[in-house]
Amino acid sequence: MKSPGDSPPASRHDIHLEFVQRLRKVLLRIDDFIHLIVAIFLMSGAVIVLVHSALNLTTLTTDSVLQLINDMLFVVIILELLWIMLSYLGRRRFPIASFILIGIISTIRRILLVEAQSSYKESERFGMFSYHSLQLILYVVIVLLLVYAYSILVKISFANEAENRQHD
């Protein structure tokens, strides 16, 4: 006979749920640890690129300034990726706006490189346009699309924040 203080034995379902929850916590800790390691490597990479750029800027030639700009934009991309990692660790979600900004910065970086290359060497021609011109047109279209996507995302997030404030 059961006494009133006895609790019923745990069902198989309860044991399974408890196991899954413990396993999930362990996996989330491992995930956090891996993200922290990636964040440390990203920060280290940004510092290395900055130091390398500073050491290589010995003269103020067009090449060295373009390389400096290229390196600084690369550091900005690395820092945006680091921000995504830190944001994920804090809120457990990836901010899509950061990915769009990385795309914009990366494409602008590529535009600068294509423009620098086109000033030094002649490229193949395809009808009225050179290969470099076609690349620039494509990259400008990509930047415009990303900026448009970013503006839509910002409008949606403002609308969602306003809606959330009304419900509070």
C-alpha positions as CSV (number, residue, x, y, z in Angstrom):
1,M,0.0,0.0,0.0
2,K,1.2,3.5,-0.8
3,S,1.7,6.0,1.9
4,P,0.7,9.6,1.2
5,G,4.3,10.8,1.1
6,D,5.4,8.3,-1.7
7,S,5.6,9.8,-5.1
8,P,4.7,7.7,-8.1
9,P,7.6,6.2,-10.0
10,A,8.8,8.4,-12.9
11,S,7.4,7.3,-16.2
12,R,9.6,6.4,-19.1
13,H,8.4,9.5,-20.8
14,D,9.5,11.8,-17.9
15,I,13.0,10.1,-17.8
16,H,13.4,10.6,-21.5
17,L,12.4,14.3,-21.3
18,E,14.8,14.8,-18.5
19,F,17.6,13.1,-20.4
20,V,16.9,15.2,-23.5
21,Q,16.9,18.4,-21.5
22,R,20.2,17.6,-19.8
23,L,21.7,16.6,-23.2
24,R,20.5,19.9,-24.7
25,K,22.1,21.9,-21.9
26,V,25.4,20.1,-22.4
27,L,25.3,20.6,-26.2
28,L,24.4,24.3,-25.7
29,R,27.5,24.7,-23.4
30,I,29.7,23.0,-26.0
31,D,28.2,25.3,-28.7
32,D,28.9,28.4,-26.6
33,F,32.4,27.2,-26.0
34,I,33.0,26.7,-29.8
35,H,31.5,30.1,-30.6
36,L,33.8,31.7,-28.0
37,I,36.8,30.0,-29.6
38,V,35.7,31.3,-33.1
39,A,35.2,34.8,-31.6
40,I,38.7,34.7,-30.2
41,F,40.1,33.6,-33.6
42,L,38.1,36.4,-35.3
43,M,39.5,39.0,-33.0
44,S,43.0,37.7,-33.3
45,G,42.6,37.7,-37.1
46,A,41.5,41.4,-37.0
47,V,44.4,42.4,-34.9
48,I,46.9,40.5,-37.2
49,V,45.5,42.2,-40.3
50,L,45.7,45.6,-38.6
51,V,49.3,45.1,-37.5
52,H,50.2,43.7,-41.0
53,S,48.6,46.7,-42.7
54,A,50.5,49.1,-40.4
55,L,53.8,47.5,-41.0
56,N,53.3,47.4,-44.8
57,L,52.3,51.0,-45.1
58,T,55.8,52.4,-45.7
59,T,55.0,54.7,-48.6
60,L,51.9,56.6,-49.6
61,T,51.6,55.2,-53.1
62,T,48.3,54.4,-54.8
63,D,48.9,50.7,-54.3
64,S,49.7,51.0,-50.6
65,V,46.6,53.2,-49.9
66,L,44.3,50.8,-51.8
67,Q,45.7,47.9,-50.0
68,L,45.2,49.7,-46.7
69,I,41.6,50.4,-47.6
70,N,41.1,46.8,-48.6
71,D,42.6,45.6,-45.3
72,M,40.5,48.0,-43.2
73,L,37.3,46.9,-44.9
74,F,38.4,43.3,-44.3
75,V,38.8,44.1,-40.6
76,V,35.3,45.7,-40.6
77,I,33.9,42.4,-42.1
78,I,35.7,40.4,-39.4
79,L,34.4,42.7,-36.7
80,E,30.8,42.3,-38.1
81,L,31.2,38.5,-37.9
82,L,32.5,38.8,-34.4
83,W,29.4,40.9,-33.5
84,I,27.2,38.2,-34.9
85,M,29.0,35.6,-32.7
86,L,28.6,37.7,-29.6
87,S,25.0,38.5,-30.5
88,Y,24.3,34.8,-30.9
89,L,25.8,34.0,-27.6
90,G,23.7,36.7,-25.9
91,R,20.4,36.1,-27.5
92,R,20.6,32.7,-29.3
93,R,19.7,34.1,-32.7
94,F,21.5,35.4,-35.7
95,P,20.8,39.0,-36.6
96,I,20.1,38.9,-40.4
97,A,20.8,42.7,-40.7
98,S,24.5,42.0,-39.8
99,F,24.7,39.5,-42.6
100,I,23.3,42.0,-45.1
101,L,25.8,44.7,-43.8
102,I,28.6,42.2,-44.3
103,G,27.4,41.6,-47.9
104,I,27.4,45.3,-48.5
105,I,30.8,45.9,-47.1
106,S,32.2,42.9,-49.0
107,T,30.8,44.0,-52.3
108,I,32.1,47.6,-51.8
109,R,35.5,46.1,-51.0
110,R,35.3,44.1,-54.2
111,I,34.3,47.2,-56.2
112,L,37.4,49.0,-54.9
113,L,39.6,46.1,-55.9
114,V,38.1,45.8,-59.4
115,E,38.4,49.6,-59.9
116,A,42.1,49.4,-58.8
117,Q,42.8,46.6,-61.2
118,S,41.1,48.3,-64.1
119,S,43.3,51.4,-63.6
120,Y,46.4,49.3,-64.0
121,K,45.6,46.9,-66.9
122,E,43.4,46.8,-69.9
123,S,40.8,44.1,-69.8
124,E,38.9,42.1,-72.5
125,R,36.0,43.8,-74.2
126,F,32.5,42.4,-74.6
127,G,30.9,44.6,-77.1
128,M,30.8,48.1,-75.7
129,F,31.8,47.1,-72.2
130,S,35.1,45.9,-70.8
131,Y,35.2,42.9,-68.4
132,H,35.9,45.3,-65.5
133,S,32.9,47.5,-66.4
134,L,30.6,44.5,-66.4
135,Q,32.0,43.4,-63.0
136,L,31.4,46.9,-61.6
137,I,27.8,47.0,-62.9
138,L,27.1,43.6,-61.4
139,Y,28.6,44.7,-58.0
140,V,26.7,48.0,-58.0
141,V,23.4,46.1,-58.6
142,I,24.3,43.7,-55.8
143,V,25.0,46.6,-53.4
144,L,21.7,48.3,-54.4
145,L,19.7,45.1,-53.8
146,L,21.4,44.6,-50.4
147,V,20.7,48.2,-49.4
148,Y,17.1,47.7,-50.4
149,A,16.8,44.5,-48.5
150,Y,18.4,46.2,-45.4
151,S,15.9,49.1,-45.6
152,I,13.0,46.7,-45.8
153,L,14.4,44.8,-42.8
154,V,14.8,48.0,-40.8
155,K,11.2,49.1,-41.6
156,I,9.9,45.7,-40.6
157,S,11.8,45.7,-37.3
158,F,10.6,49.2,-36.5
159,A,7.0,48.1,-37.2
160,N,7.4,45.1,-35.0
161,E,8.9,47.2,-32.2
162,A,6.0,49.6,-32.4
163,E,3.5,46.8,-32.4
164,N,5.2,45.2,-29.3
165,R,5.1,48.5,-27.5
166,Q,1.4,48.8,-28.1
167,H,0.8,45.3,-26.6
168,D,2.8,46.2,-23.5
